[in-house]
Every structure is written in C-alpha cells, then in structure tokens.
Amino acid sequence: MSYLRTQRFQILPPVVKNILIINGLLFLATITLMNQGVDLREILGLYHWQSDNFNTWQIISHMFMHGNFTHLFFNMFAVWMFGAQLENLWGSKRFLNYYILTGFGAAILHFAIFHFYEVPSMPLNYQNILISKHIVLGASGCLFGLLVAFGLLFPNTMLFFLFIPFPIKAKYFVIIYGLAELYYGMQNNPSDNIAHFAHLGGMLFGFLIIKYWQYTNKYS
C-alpha cells in the first residue's frame, strides 16, 4: 500500500504554518508581557507534577514556548524544514497527531529521568527547590520526533548544514545526532540547560509511532 499523497506539494502546509504562527505570537506576547512584570514562560512552561507551579495545560502549552529568539528561530526553521515534507506525506491530521504525541513523549522521558535519576543525585535540602523551579520550554521534543520520522521515511535524502562541511544522508544524521544527545544527557552537567532526554523522548516515541503505523498498515 502506498502512503504517498498525490496532491500538489505545499511549501508551507497548514499545520506547519499555524505552528510557526502560534510560536511566533507567543514569543512576542512573552516579550510584551515581561515589560509589564508578567513572565508568560512561568505560566505556560512545563513544571514537574509535584511543583506548586504545575498546571495541566502546561502539558500542551510548553511545546509552543521558547526561552529566547535563537531557540525559537532554529526550532521553527527545523520544524518547517522537516515538517513540511512530513505533512505533505501524511496529511494535516496525522501530522498534527504525531507532532503532539512526540511532544508528550519528550516530556514523559525528560521528567522520568529528572525525577528518578537527577533529583535523587542532588543534596536532600536542594531536591524540593529543584522540583519546584525546574521548567521545560520549547518544541524541541516535537522537532526530534519529526527528525526521526524524516530519517526513517527519507533515509537517503542528502542534507546540507552550515556546521557540517559535507552533505550527509538523513539516516546517518539522525543516528549521529541521537547518539550525541544520549552522550550529553548522560553527562548530567549542571551547567547544561538543554533537555537532552526530552530530545531523546521525542525520537523514541516518534520511532515507536512510525513502527506501529507500519506494523498495522495504517498509512494512507
């Protein structure tokens, strides 16, 4: 069964376009409200479930928040770069479901590692502070889900990056990037504020979803 869609390719398909718009608007709102003494990141970012700052909407809202313009720009550029291909392939409904589910998966793995590994490794008097203040922002978990999907479905596509002096096949780029995230995540460096296990969670859940769809022949 072929799962390639036959309609004209859209450079900016609707779900990708709306993801870019929502993220951009929320970033502008964050800057505007910060001047009024309101930090939107503390309202919409995802806190640990035992934190007094945790609210259920953060499970979704954190995927659309970013810490700074660089974080926003590179995430959104990559969402467009890989997401446009996948939305054209799958259609908007399946793409949106996949995007959100990989974001969930990223949050689940990140906080599982944080709760059962990182927090117990800290001094006891610091653990409650860490749980209360720890926050996750960004679309990176969703993005890494898109990245692994692209690597699985377009494995031999040649990718060109400014920071790599030669073209590289998508499948090799995904493997190398995933191993790098695992390495840096295992370092548990206190000065590293990148959620490496959230990235790995997005990749893992994305891989499992793709394999499930292939196994159940649910591509259309």
C-alpha positions in Angstrom: 0.0 0.0 0.0 1.4 3.4 -0.9 1.2 6.1 1.7 2.4 8.9 -0.6 -0.2 11.6 -1.3 -0.7 12.8 -4.8 -1.9 16.4 -4.3 0.4 19.3 -5.2 3.3 19.8 -2.8 2.8 22.7 -0.3 5.9 24.6 0.7 4.1 25.8 3.8 1.3 23.3 4.7 -1.5 24.4 7.1 -0.4 22.7 10.3 3.2 23.7 9.9 2.2 27.3 9.1 0.0 27.5 12.2 2.7 26.0 14.4 5.1 28.8 13.2 2.4 31.5 13.8 1.5 30.3 17.3 5.1 30.0 18.4 5.9 33.4 17.0 2.9 35.1 18.6 3.5 33.6 22.0 7.2 34.7 21.8 6.0 38.3 21.0 3.5 38.0 23.9 6.2 36.8 26.2 8.4 39.8 25.4 5.5 42.3 25.7 4.1 40.9 29.0 7.6 40.7 30.5 7.8 44.5 30.3 4.6 44.5 32.4 6.1 42.2 35.0 4.4 39.0 33.8 6.6 36.1 32.7 4.5 34.0 30.3 7.1 31.3 30.4 6.3 30.6 34.1 2.6 30.2 33.2 2.9 28.1 30.0 6.2 26.3 30.5 6.0 22.8 31.9 6.8 22.2 35.6 7.3 19.0 37.5 4.0 17.5 38.5 4.9 17.9 42.2 5.7 21.6 41.8 3.2 24.2 43.1 3.6 25.9 39.7 2.4 22.9 37.7 -0.9 23.2 35.7 -2.4 20.6 33.4 -2.5 23.0 30.4 1.3 23.1 30.5 1.5 19.6 29.0 0.5 21.2 25.7 1.4 24.8 26.1 5.1 24.2 26.8 5.5 22.9 23.2 4.9 26.4 21.9 7.1 28.4 24.3 10.8 29.3 23.8 13.4 30.9 26.0 14.9 33.3 23.5 14.9 34.2 19.8 17.7 31.9 18.9 15.8 29.0 20.5 12.7 29.9 18.6 14.3 30.6 15.2 16.3 27.4 14.9 13.4 25.2 16.2 10.9 26.8 13.8 13.3 26.6 10.9 13.8 22.9 11.5 10.0 22.3 12.0 9.4 23.8 8.6 12.4 22.0 7.0 11.3 18.5 8.1 7.7 19.1 9.0 6.6 20.4 5.6 7.8 17.2 3.9 6.0 15.0 6.5 2.7 16.9 6.5 2.6 16.7 2.7 3.3 13.0 3.0 0.8 12.2 5.8 -1.8 14.9 5.6 -2.5 17.5 8.2 -4.5 15.4 10.8 -1.9 12.6 11.0 0.9 15.1 11.1 -0.6 17.1 14.0 -1.3 13.9 16.0 2.2 12.8 15.5 3.6 16.2 16.5 1.7 16.4 19.7 2.3 12.8 20.7 6.1 13.1 20.3 5.9 16.3 22.4 4.1 14.2 25.1 6.7 11.5 24.8 9.5 14.0 25.1 8.1 15.4 28.4 7.4 11.9 29.8 11.0 10.7 29.3 12.5 14.0 30.4 10.6 14.1 33.7 11.1 10.4 34.3 14.9 10.8 34.1 14.7 14.0 36.1 12.5 12.5 38.9 14.2 9.1 39.3 17.8 10.0 38.4 18.7 13.7 38.5 16.8 14.7 41.7 18.0 11.8 43.9 21.6 12.7 42.9 21.2 16.1 44.5 21.6 17.0 48.2 18.4 16.4 50.1 17.9 20.0 51.1 18.1 21.0 47.4 15.7 18.5 46.0 12.5 20.3 46.8 13.8 23.6 45.3 14.9 21.7 42.2 11.4 20.1 41.8 9.7 23.4 42.4 11.8 25.5 40.0 12.6 23.1 37.1 10.8 24.1 33.9 10.8 22.8 30.3 10.2 25.1 27.3 10.2 24.6 23.6 9.2 22.5 20.6 12.4 20.5 20.6 10.8 17.2 21.6 8.3 17.5 18.7 11.2 18.6 16.4 13.2 15.5 17.3 10.2 13.4 16.6 10.0 15.0 13.1 13.7 14.4 12.7 13.5 10.6 13.3 10.4 10.3 11.1 12.3 12.1 8.3 15.2 9.7 8.8 13.0 6.7 8.6 10.9 7.7 5.7 13.5 9.6 3.6 16.7 7.8 4.8 18.8 8.5 1.7 17.9 12.2 1.3 21.1 14.2 1.4 21.1 17.0 4.0 23.3 20.1 3.9 24.1 22.1 7.0 26.3 25.1 7.6 28.0 23.4 10.5 28.8 20.2 8.6 31.3 20.7 5.7 29.9 17.9 3.6 26.4 16.5 2.7 25.1 13.7 4.8 22.3 11.2 4.4 19.3 11.7 6.7 19.6 8.3 8.3 23.2 8.9 9.4 22.5 12.4 10.6 19.6 11.1 12.8 21.8 8.3 14.3 24.7 10.6 15.0 22.5 13.3 16.5 20.7 10.8 18.7 24.0 9.4 20.0 25.2 12.9 20.7 22.1 13.7 22.7 22.5 10.4 24.7 26.1 11.2 25.4 25.5 14.8 26.6 22.4 13.7 28.5 24.4 11.0 30.4 27.0 13.7 31.4 24.4 15.3 33.6 26.3 18.6 33.6 24.7 21.1 35.9 25.7 24.0 33.6 24.0 22.4 30.6 20.4 23.7 30.4 19.5 21.6 27.3 16.8 18.9 27.9 18.7 16.1 26.1 16.4 13.4 27.3 13.4 15.4 26.1 15.0 15.3 22.6 15.6 11.5 23.0 12.0 11.1 24.2 10.7 12.8 21.1 12.9 10.5 18.9 11.9 7.3 20.8 8.2 8.0 20.8 8.4 9.1 17.1 10.2 5.8 16.2 7.6 3.7 18.1 4.7 5.6 16.4 6.1 5.1 12.9 6.8 1.4 13.5 3.3 1.0 14.9 1.8 2.6 11.8 3.9 0.4 9.6 3.0 -2.7 11.5 -0.7 -2.0 11.5 -0.6 -0.8 7.9 -2.2 2.5 8.9 -0.5 4.6 6.3 -3.0 6.1 3.9 
